[in-house]
Amino acid sequence: MTDAIHVEGLSKTYNGTVRAVDNISFSVTPGEAFGFLGPNGAGKTTTVSVLTAQLAPTAGHATVDGIDVFRDPAEIKRRIGLVFQESTADSDLTGRENLELAAALFGVPRRDVKTRIDSLLERMQIGDAADRLAKTYSGGMRRRLELAVGIIHSPRVLFLDEPTLGLDPQGRAGFWRYVQELQKENGMTVFVTTHYLDEADSICERLAIIDHGHIVATGSPSELKDRIGGDVVTIRTSRTDASIETALRALPGVTAVSVQDGAYRVKAPKGDALVPVLVQTCVQLGVGLSSVSLKRPSLDEVFLEFTGREYREDGVTATDRAVRIGQVSQAFGRSRR
């Protein structure tokens, strides 16, 4: 079976010195929901831009739906769907007109356009607003419209680049419900980047974590959580030294101890039973405690484990901004001709 997405040795360097993506390789099977996680500047936006034929790579090889991304970018753009983080709906067109424009750009047969648009408007629950200008839509309605635009041509592979950023929890849940329905019914492959780890945990069958241009971990959410080695108890003490770490490692049930951001992260299969023992040990050592917290395995912990830092966005980088502007311009520039 041909991979829906296959990437081998992909690299992208900006200005000859900044390596945004560094020799990454991964594959996505047909019909799979695949998450691509990383903070701003990690390389995920650049990777998506290369795979969607918006940006040329420096080195490596990639195919999407069996088509070489670098040799036939026009065919790639015809076959994929793409929903950006930024809103791309034309505010001065109605919802229906946005869909009609997308259908024309993607070459949807004229005989199918009305039926397909009516079906999508109903599916996305924006039929009542179909003839209103898009600028009157709520954030959730615009996202559903943009999803409809992204799939008007029935793509085999759908790229979702942080599509729910800024939506409220209800809007996020509704958006992903539609995506899951489409994936299940049409066997569509979904490639997701998201700022929300809870979304990745519930939506994606497999994940890749990218940091500083390198893929540092891949696997299903459950596999990655299992690799952490159990619950994590984090304790902040009045001081850190080798004797404290040695004492913590010696406690029954402890599988690993590390120091990150001035706090001890202690792994154990049953963290709740370990907490009082940890507190007692610190008291016996004459070490003050400022906080104790317990976390069950989660993708937040997975990210911290493999990157050494918490998963949070620190603002849009210059690279991300340049790439996204190029994406939007190339994707919709033809509509102005």
ZINORZI-V177360 format. One record per residue. N is the residue number from 0. OMEGA is omega as a letter, one per 30 degrees, with the letter a starting at -180 (999 if undefined). Layout:
N_OMEGA, N_OMEGA
//
This chain:
0_l, 1_l, 2_l, 3_l, 4_l, 5_a, 6_a, 7_l, 8_a, 9_l, 10_l, 11_l, 12_l, 13_l, 14_l, 15_a, 16_a, 17_a, 18_a, 19_l, 20_a, 21_l, 22_a, 23_l, 24_l, 25_l, 26_l, 27_a, 28_l, 29_l, 30_a, 31_l, 32_a, 33_l, 34_l, 35_a, 36_l, 37_l, 38_l, 39_a, 40_a, 41_a, 42_a, 43_l, 44_l, 45_a, 46_l, 47_a, 48_l, 49_a, 50_l, 51_l, 52_l, 53_a, 54_l, 55_l, 56_l, 57_a, 58_l, 59_a, 60_l, 61_l, 62_l, 63_a, 64_l, 65_a, 66_l, 67_a, 68_a, 69_a, 70_a, 71_a, 72_a, 73_l, 74_l, 75_a, 76_l, 77_a, 78_a, 79_l, 80_a, 81_l, 82_a, 83_l, 84_l, 85_l, 86_a, 87_l, 88_l, 89_a, 90_a, 91_l, 92_l, 93_l, 94_l, 95_a, 96_l, 97_a, 98_l, 99_l, 100_l, 101_l, 102_l, 103_a, 104_a, 105_l, 106_l, 107_a, 108_a, 109_a, 110_a, 111_a, 112_a, 113_a, 114_a, 115_a, 116_l, 117_l, 118_a, 119_l, 120_l, 121_a, 122_a, 123_l, 124_l, 125_a, 126_a, 127_a, 128_a, 129_a, 130_l, 131_l, 132_a, 133_a, 134_l, 135_a, 136_l, 137_l, 138_a, 139_l, 140_l, 141_l, 142_l, 143_l, 144_a, 145_l, 146_l, 147_l, 148_a, 149_a, 150_a, 151_a, 152_l, 153_a, 154_l, 155_l, 156_a, 157_l, 158_l, 159_a, 160_a, 161_a, 162_a, 163_a, 164_l, 165_l, 166_l, 167_a, 168_l, 169_l, 170_l, 171_a, 172_l, 173_l, 174_a, 175_l, 176_l, 177_a, 178_a, 179_l, 180_l, 181_a, 182_a, 183_a, 184_a, 185_a, 186_a, 187_l, 188_a, 189_l, 190_a, 191_l, 192_a, 193_l, 194_a, 195_a, 196_l, 197_l, 198_a, 199_a, 200_a, 201_a, 202_a, 203_l, 204_l, 205_a, 206_l, 207_l, 208_l, 209_a, 210_a, 211_l, 212_a, 213_l, 214_a, 215_l, 216_l, 217_l, 218_l, 219_l, 220_a, 221_l, 222_a, 223_l, 224_l, 225_a, 226_l, 227_l, 228_l, 229_l, 230_l, 231_l, 232_l, 233_l, 234_l, 235_a, 236_a, 237_l, 238_l, 239_l, 240_a, 241_a, 242_l, 243_a, 244_l, 245_a, 246_a, 247_l, 248_a, 249_a, 250_l, 251_l, 252_a, 253_a, 254_l, 255_l, 256_l, 257_l, 258_l, 259_a, 260_l, 261_l, 262_l, 263_l, 264_a, 265_a, 266_l, 267_l, 268_a, 269_a, 270_a, 271_l, 272_a, 273_a, 274_a, 275_l, 276_l, 277_l, 278_l, 279_l, 280_l, 281_l, 282_a, 283_l, 284_a, 285_a, 286_l, 287_l, 288_l, 289_l, 290_l, 291_l, 292_a, 293_l, 294_l, 295_l, 296_l, 297_l, 298_l, 299_l, 300_l, 301_a, 302_l, 303_a, 304_a, 305_a, 306_a, 307_l, 308_l, 309_a, 310_l, 311_l, 312_a, 313_a, 314_a, 315_l, 316_l, 317_l, 318_l, 319_a, 320_a, 321_a, 322_a, 323_l, 324_l, 325_l, 326_a, 327_a, 328_a, 329_a, 330_a, 331_a, 332_a, 333_a, 334_a, 335_a, 336_999
//
